[in-house]
Amino acid sequence: MTARVKGPTDHVVIVGAGLGGLSAALRLAGAGRKVTVIERESVPGGRNGLLNKDGYAFDTGPTVLTMPDLIQDALSCVGEELKDWMELLPLKPLYRAFYHDGSSLDVHAETGR
């Protein structure tokens, strides 16, 4: 049986603390709603994670942040600035892909490279 809430509510429960859930929580909180975020994992982030194995660190999700304006937009809903929460450092190259045959590919921010 599904319980239904009659009438408007100012308390919103968000299932999942990935980027989508966290973004929704910020926007709803900024609009004056009480927000509860529930997450099954021990840390927030969803697919944005880090795996440390045998002295190496592996991204378990996105490797490159290509649209920091989207994060700033969500943070601004609650009066926060991205620069107050993290420092974005330019990387050269953005990332390096290694292939099974021993070759590699460097990805650069400058389109002319």
Secondary structure as UniProt FT lines:
FT   STRAND          11..15
FT   HELIX           19..30
FT   TURN            31..32
FT   STRAND          34..38
FT   TURN            46..47
FT   STRAND          50..53
FT   TURN            54..55
FT   STRAND          56..59
FT   HELIX           68..76
FT   TURN            77..79
FT   HELIX           82..84
FT   STRAND          95..98
FT   TURN            100..101
FT   STRAND          104..107
FT   TURN            111..112
//
